[in-house]
Amino acid sequence: MSMAIEELNVSGNIRLKGPIKIGHVKVSGAIVIDGSVDGNDIDVAGVMKIDGDLSVFSLDVAGAIRVSGLIRAKQIFVSGDIRSEKGIESERIVVKGKASSSYMKGIEIRLSGEMYIDRIIANKIYIAKDTEVRGSIEACEIVVDRGAEIERVYGRTIDIGRDAEIKIVEGENISIEKGAEVSLVRYVKSINIAKDVDIEKIERIEKISIDLEYCYHQP
């Protein structure tokens, strides 16, 4: 049987045994929950650790949150540090800090900072200036701002900004701006390359190697 708490404000240190259903949570201190959490909205300015899954409508992290299971939310905003061992799922995700997980999945994802995520999957992905992504990004529309570093990029429409560094870019329509460095480019339909771009190899392919079928069924 799960514990139910309507409102919880944490300014000191607290440890609770889950599973827990919570309405509103505000953490400026430190909280550890041994078990899964189901809530409405969570605001973390301190430190929150959950040994289990987290399911919530809104998650706002200015401090740090660690979840051993899966994070599911309607919307996620991070200006601190978010970590999930199993995955992060939300319709809208905005990170301006650090994120670590096996995968991140959403409709719209905007990232700035350091991302240690194996796979980032969405309809639209924006990678901000000087952001580092240790993993792959996969989306219908991808914009990579100047100076970003990414291991692998897969998408229908891909725009690579100035001085970005990417190992593999694979897409239908690709645009690469001045100063970018790409080890391998694979394109299906079109490629637009500015001057002073360093590309080791370019290949034309018939189809993107990963499944982006959902991109073709959007309204």
C-alpha positions as CSV (number, residue, x, y, z in Angstrom):
1,M,0.0,0.0,0.0
2,S,1.4,3.4,-1.0
3,M,1.7,6.4,1.3
4,A,-0.3,9.5,0.2
5,I,0.9,13.1,0.8
6,E,-0.9,16.1,-0.6
7,E,1.9,18.7,-0.1
8,L,5.5,18.3,1.0
9,N,8.1,21.0,1.6
10,V,11.6,19.9,2.5
11,S,14.2,22.3,3.8
12,G,16.3,19.9,5.9
13,N,17.1,16.2,5.4
14,I,14.4,13.6,5.2
15,R,14.1,9.9,4.2
16,L,10.8,8.3,3.3
17,K,9.7,4.7,2.4
18,G,7.7,4.3,-0.8
19,P,5.8,3.8,-2.9
20,I,4.4,7.3,-2.4
21,K,1.7,9.4,-4.1
22,I,2.4,13.1,-3.7
23,G,0.5,16.2,-4.9
24,H,3.0,19.0,-4.7
25,V,6.7,18.7,-3.6
26,K,9.2,21.5,-3.1
27,V,12.8,20.5,-2.1
28,S,15.3,23.0,-1.0
29,G,17.1,20.6,1.3
30,A,17.7,16.8,0.7
31,I,15.2,14.0,0.3
32,V,15.7,10.3,-0.2
33,I,12.7,8.1,-1.1
34,D,13.0,4.3,-1.0
35,G,10.5,3.3,-3.7
36,S,8.6,4.8,-6.6
37,V,6.9,8.2,-6.6
38,D,3.7,9.2,-8.4
39,G,3.0,13.0,-8.2
40,N,1.6,16.1,-9.7
41,D,4.5,18.6,-9.6
42,I,8.0,18.4,-8.1
43,D,10.3,21.4,-7.7
44,V,13.9,20.5,-6.8
45,A,16.3,23.3,-5.7
46,G,18.2,20.9,-3.4
47,V,18.8,17.2,-3.8
48,M,16.3,14.5,-4.5
49,K,17.1,10.7,-4.7
50,I,14.5,8.1,-5.7
51,D,15.1,4.4,-5.5
52,G,12.4,3.5,-8.1
53,D,10.4,5.1,-10.8
54,L,9.2,8.7,-10.9
55,S,5.9,9.6,-12.6
56,V,4.8,13.3,-12.4
57,F,3.0,16.0,-14.4
58,S,5.7,18.7,-14.1
59,L,9.3,18.3,-13.0
60,D,11.5,21.4,-12.4
61,V,15.1,20.8,-11.3
62,A,17.4,23.7,-10.3
63,G,19.3,21.4,-8.0
64,A,20.0,17.7,-8.6
65,I,17.7,14.7,-9.0
66,R,18.8,11.0,-9.1
67,V,16.3,8.3,-10.1
68,S,17.3,4.6,-10.2
69,G,14.3,3.8,-12.4
70,L,12.4,5.6,-15.2
71,I,11.3,9.3,-15.2
72,R,8.0,10.0,-16.9
73,A,6.5,13.6,-17.0
74,K,4.3,15.8,-19.1
75,Q,7.0,18.5,-19.0
76,I,10.6,18.7,-17.6
77,F,12.7,21.8,-17.0
78,V,16.3,21.4,-15.8
79,S,18.8,24.1,-14.9
80,G,20.7,21.8,-12.6
81,D,21.5,18.0,-12.9
82,I,19.1,15.2,-13.8
83,R,20.1,11.5,-13.8
84,S,18.0,8.4,-14.5
85,E,19.4,4.9,-14.9
86,K,16.5,3.6,-17.1
87,G,15.3,6.6,-19.1
88,I,13.6,10.0,-19.3
89,E,10.3,10.4,-21.1
90,S,8.3,13.7,-21.5
91,E,6.4,15.6,-24.1
92,R,8.6,18.7,-23.7
93,I,12.1,18.6,-22.2
94,V,14.3,21.6,-21.6
95,V,17.8,21.1,-20.1
96,K,20.2,23.9,-19.4
97,G,22.7,22.0,-17.3
98,K,23.6,18.3,-17.1
99,A,21.6,15.1,-18.0
100,S,22.6,11.5,-17.8
101,S,20.5,8.4,-18.8
102,S,20.3,5.5,-21.2
103,Y,17.8,7.3,-23.3
104,M,15.6,10.5,-23.5
105,K,12.4,10.6,-25.4
106,G,9.9,13.4,-26.1
107,I,8.1,15.5,-28.7
108,E,10.2,18.6,-28.4
109,I,13.6,18.6,-26.7
110,R,15.9,21.6,-26.2
111,L,19.4,20.9,-24.7
112,S,22.2,23.1,-23.5
113,G,25.2,21.9,-21.4
114,E,26.5,18.4,-20.9
115,M,24.4,15.4,-22.0
116,Y,25.6,11.8,-21.3
117,I,22.7,10.0,-23.0
118,D,23.0,7.0,-25.3
119,R,19.9,7.9,-27.4
120,I,17.9,11.1,-27.6
121,I,14.7,10.7,-29.6
122,A,12.0,13.3,-30.5
123,N,10.0,15.0,-33.3
124,K,12.1,18.2,-32.9
125,I,15.5,18.6,-31.2
126,Y,17.5,21.8,-30.7
127,I,21.1,21.5,-29.5
128,A,22.3,24.9,-28.1
129,K,25.7,26.6,-28.7
130,D,28.7,24.7,-27.2
131,T,26.6,21.8,-26.0
132,E,28.2,18.4,-25.6
133,V,26.2,15.2,-26.4
134,R,27.9,11.9,-25.7
135,G,25.4,9.7,-27.6
136,S,23.1,9.9,-30.6
137,I,20.2,12.2,-31.4
138,E,17.3,11.1,-33.6
139,A,14.5,13.3,-34.8
140,C,12.4,14.6,-37.7
141,E,13.8,18.1,-37.4
142,I,17.2,18.8,-35.9
143,V,19.0,22.1,-35.3
144,V,22.6,22.0,-34.0
145,D,23.9,25.4,-33.0
146,R,27.5,26.6,-33.3
147,G,30.3,24.9,-31.5
148,A,28.3,21.9,-30.3
149,E,29.9,18.4,-30.1
150,I,27.8,15.3,-30.8
151,E,28.7,11.7,-31.6
152,R,25.9,10.8,-34.0
153,V,23.0,12.7,-35.6
154,Y,20.1,11.0,-37.5
155,G,17.1,13.0,-38.9
156,R,14.9,14.0,-41.9
157,T,16.0,17.6,-41.8
158,I,19.3,18.5,-40.2
159,D,20.9,21.9,-39.9
160,I,24.5,21.9,-38.5
161,G,25.8,25.3,-37.2
162,R,29.2,26.9,-37.4
163,D,32.2,25.1,-35.9
164,A,30.1,22.1,-34.7
165,E,32.0,18.8,-34.4
166,I,30.1,15.6,-35.2
167,K,31.3,12.1,-35.9
168,I,28.3,10.8,-38.0
169,V,25.5,12.8,-39.7
170,E,22.8,10.9,-41.5
171,G,19.6,12.4,-42.9
172,E,17.4,13.1,-45.9
173,N,18.1,16.8,-46.2
174,I,21.3,18.2,-44.6
175,S,22.8,21.7,-44.3
176,I,26.2,22.3,-42.8
177,E,27.6,25.7,-42.0
178,K,31.1,27.1,-42.2
179,G,33.8,25.7,-39.9
180,A,32.0,22.5,-39.0
181,E,33.9,19.2,-38.7
182,V,32.1,15.9,-39.6
183,S,33.8,12.5,-40.0
184,L,31.0,10.9,-42.1
185,V,28.0,12.4,-43.8
186,R,25.3,10.1,-45.3
187,Y,22.4,11.8,-47.1
188,V,19.3,10.6,-49.0
189,K,17.9,13.6,-50.9
190,S,20.0,16.8,-50.6
191,I,23.1,18.3,-49.0
192,N,24.1,21.9,-48.7
193,I,27.7,22.5,-47.6
194,A,29.2,25.9,-46.9
195,K,32.8,26.9,-47.5
196,D,35.6,25.8,-45.1
197,V,33.8,22.7,-43.9
198,D,35.9,19.7,-42.9
199,I,34.2,16.4,-44.0
200,E,36.2,13.2,-44.2
201,K,33.7,11.2,-46.2
202,I,30.3,11.8,-48.0
203,E,28.0,9.0,-49.1
204,R,24.6,9.1,-50.8
205,I,22.2,6.4,-49.4
206,E,18.7,5.2,-50.3
207,K,17.3,5.2,-46.7
208,I,18.3,6.4,-43.2
209,S,19.7,3.4,-41.3
210,I,17.4,4.0,-38.2
211,D,13.6,3.9,-38.0
212,L,12.1,7.4,-38.4
213,E,8.8,6.2,-39.7
214,Y,6.8,8.3,-37.1
215,C,8.1,11.4,-38.9
216,Y,6.0,10.5,-42.0
217,H,2.7,10.2,-40.1
218,Q,2.6,13.6,-38.4
219,P,-0.4,16.0,-39.0
